[in-house]
Amino acid sequence: MQKRYSFLFSFFGFRPFAFSFQPSAFSLKNAFCLIAFSLLLSAFSSCTMNPDKQTPGEGYLQGEWKQDSIPAQKSLVTYSLYDIKFSCDSFLLKISTVSKVNYGADTCMSKGHWDEYIRGTYSQRRDTLHIKGQFCNADGSYKNEQGCFRFGDYEEYFKVHKQSDSLIRFVSTSNVIPINAHLIKRTSCIPKPL
């Protein structure tokens, strides 16, 4: 009499299922089932649950930060100033751009002054701040492709140099002009449900 191997499996309280095979009668169908089962098992083991609340983020960043000016701003053709609001692990970034050159329709350029908004989450590892988000409208709603300027994903890395409790220097890895931001309003993190 041939040996028969049986296996019984149960996932997360669902009704158990079983499959069996005989070593001498191992077929392509059984091999396919075994491969499919192992892929399913690896998929379940790699899943993680998302948190149900915001994480606290970095305490020293909580609040509203503003960049008032940049070095040699009057001699630049185009420059941007940043306002950043950190709330727990989230941020809202406003980029105010001034340009002496007309790049497009004045409905968007507004005589050389325009604002772009980005919202998302951030994380910090050692002295590097990673922000990742989406371009949005002034009210925080997501921006579509038909609007002015950039849309879609935004991702940036900054080296953070804390000058004092109310002054932080953000040095972008993709821009040569640093952001010297001073604290406008200190807030504390009250995690919100996601």
VMD Tcl script that draws the C-alpha trace (Angstrom):
set ca {
  {0.00 0.00 0.00}
  {1.32 3.44 -0.96}
  {1.91 6.17 1.58}
  {-0.40 9.16 1.37}
  {0.59 12.61 2.67}
  {-2.13 14.96 3.89}
  {-1.93 18.59 4.91}
  {-4.55 20.64 6.79}
  {-4.45 24.44 6.71}
  {-6.50 27.20 8.31}
  {-6.11 30.96 7.76}
  {-7.30 33.59 10.22}
  {-10.25 31.58 11.50}
  {-11.61 30.64 8.08}
  {-12.78 27.11 7.48}
  {-9.79 24.77 7.19}
  {-8.98 23.14 3.88}
  {-6.90 20.12 3.10}
  {-5.03 18.68 0.19}
  {-3.18 15.45 -0.15}
  {-0.94 13.71 -2.61}
  {0.69 10.35 -3.13}
  {4.43 10.51 -3.80}
  {4.23 8.19 -6.77}
  {1.25 10.00 -8.23}
  {2.71 13.53 -7.90}
  {1.43 15.36 -10.94}
  {1.77 18.76 -12.51}
  {-1.59 19.74 -11.02}
  {-0.34 18.98 -7.49}
  {2.90 20.86 -8.16}
  {0.92 23.89 -9.34}
  {-1.28 23.77 -6.21}
  {1.79 23.57 -3.98}
  {3.42 26.55 -5.71}
  {0.20 28.58 -5.55}
  {-0.16 27.77 -1.85}
  {3.44 28.81 -1.09}
  {2.93 32.13 -2.92}
  {-0.28 32.72 -0.98}
  {1.46 31.95 2.29}
  {4.32 34.35 1.52}
  {1.83 37.09 0.58}
  {0.01 36.73 3.91}
  {3.23 36.74 5.89}
  {4.48 39.96 4.24}
  {1.32 42.01 4.93}
  {1.28 44.55 7.75}
  {-1.60 46.51 9.18}
  {-1.61 50.27 8.71}
  {-1.89 52.32 11.89}
  {-5.36 53.65 12.73}
  {-3.95 57.01 13.94}
  {-1.22 59.41 12.92}
  {2.19 58.80 14.44}
  {3.60 61.60 16.62}
  {6.33 62.74 14.23}
  {9.24 64.90 15.39}
  {8.49 67.09 18.41}
  {10.88 69.91 17.49}
  {9.22 70.37 14.07}
  {5.61 70.68 15.29}
  {4.19 74.04 14.25}
  {4.34 76.57 11.43}
  {7.67 77.61 9.88}
  {8.27 80.43 7.40}
  {11.10 81.47 5.11}
  {11.08 85.27 4.72}
  {13.90 85.77 2.22}
  {16.88 84.16 0.52}
  {20.40 85.52 -0.05}
  {20.68 87.83 -3.11}
  {16.94 87.51 -3.72}
  {16.69 90.84 -5.60}
  {19.29 89.78 -8.17}
  {17.64 86.41 -8.95}
  {15.38 86.00 -11.97}
  {13.24 83.39 -10.21}
  {13.14 82.29 -6.58}
  {10.81 80.50 -4.18}
  {9.97 81.01 -0.50}
  {8.61 78.21 1.68}
  {5.98 78.02 4.42}
  {5.80 74.62 6.14}
  {3.25 73.42 8.67}
  {4.07 70.20 10.56}
  {1.28 68.40 12.39}
  {2.26 65.05 13.94}
  {3.71 63.02 11.02}
  {2.02 65.18 8.34}
  {3.03 68.38 6.58}
  {1.49 71.09 4.43}
  {4.01 72.95 2.27}
  {3.35 76.24 0.48}
  {5.88 77.26 -2.19}
  {5.54 80.93 -3.17}
  {7.41 81.63 -6.38}
  {8.39 85.04 -7.77}
  {9.62 85.34 -11.35}
  {10.70 88.24 -13.55}
  {10.22 86.02 -16.62}
  {6.78 85.13 -18.00}
  {6.78 81.34 -18.45}
  {3.17 80.96 -19.55}
  {-0.41 82.22 -19.37}
  {-0.95 85.08 -16.93}
  {-4.00 83.34 -15.48}
  {-1.51 80.94 -13.88}
  {1.50 83.25 -13.48}
  {-0.49 86.08 -11.87}
  {2.03 88.77 -12.92}
  {5.03 86.74 -11.79}
  {3.74 85.59 -8.38}
  {2.17 82.18 -7.75}
  {1.74 79.62 -5.00}
  {1.88 75.83 -5.06}
  {0.73 73.57 -2.23}
  {1.84 70.08 -1.23}
  {0.51 67.86 1.53}
  {1.74 64.51 2.74}
  {3.77 62.77 5.42}
  {7.37 62.98 6.53}
  {9.92 60.91 8.39}
  {13.33 61.70 9.77}
  {16.37 59.48 10.02}
  {19.37 61.03 11.73}
  {19.77 64.48 10.13}
  {17.80 63.71 6.95}
  {14.16 64.69 6.60}
  {12.20 62.81 3.92}
  {8.95 64.42 2.80}
  {6.59 62.69 0.43}
  {3.23 63.94 -0.72}
  {0.99 65.19 -3.50}
  {0.47 68.59 -5.04}
  {-2.87 69.99 -3.90}
  {-5.04 73.08 -4.10}
  {-5.01 75.82 -1.44}
  {-7.92 74.13 0.36}
  {-6.01 70.82 0.60}
  {-7.99 69.00 -2.12}
  {-5.93 67.02 -4.64}
  {-4.90 68.88 -7.76}
  {-5.83 67.52 -11.17}
  {-3.83 67.66 -14.39}
  {-5.83 70.55 -15.89}
  {-4.72 73.03 -13.21}
  {-1.76 75.39 -13.31}
  {1.81 74.26 -12.69}
  {2.87 70.95 -11.17}
  {0.58 68.10 -10.12}
  {0.96 64.53 -8.87}
  {3.67 63.21 -6.56}
  {6.26 65.28 -4.71}
  {9.24 63.82 -2.90}
  {12.25 65.58 -1.41}
  {15.09 64.97 1.03}
  {16.49 67.69 3.28}
  {19.47 67.83 5.60}
  {18.16 69.47 8.76}
  {20.34 71.83 10.81}
  {18.60 73.08 13.95}
  {20.06 76.55 14.57}
  {17.89 77.23 17.67}
  {14.43 76.34 18.99}
  {12.91 78.84 16.57}
  {15.25 78.62 13.56}
  {15.87 75.61 11.31}
  {17.92 75.34 8.14}
  {16.65 72.83 5.53}
  {19.23 72.03 2.86}
  {17.64 70.27 -0.11}
  {19.51 67.50 -1.87}
  {18.22 68.82 -5.22}
  {18.53 72.59 -4.75}
  {21.54 74.77 -3.92}
  {19.59 77.46 -2.03}
  {18.91 76.46 1.60}
  {15.62 77.17 3.36}
  {16.18 79.18 6.55}
  {12.82 78.93 8.29}
  {11.82 80.56 11.54}
  {9.03 79.43 13.83}
  {5.77 81.36 13.47}
  {3.58 79.26 15.77}
  {4.41 76.25 17.97}
  {1.82 73.45 18.11}
  {1.72 70.05 19.73}
  {0.76 66.77 18.10}
  {-2.75 65.49 18.72}
  {-2.92 62.31 16.59}
  {-6.00 62.17 14.37}
  {-7.69 58.99 13.16}
  {-6.77 58.02 9.61}
}
mol new
graphics top color blue
foreach p $ca { graphics top sphere $p radius 0.5 }
foreach p [lrange $ca 0 end-1] q [lrange $ca 1 end] { graphics top cylinder $p $q radius 0.2 }
display resetview
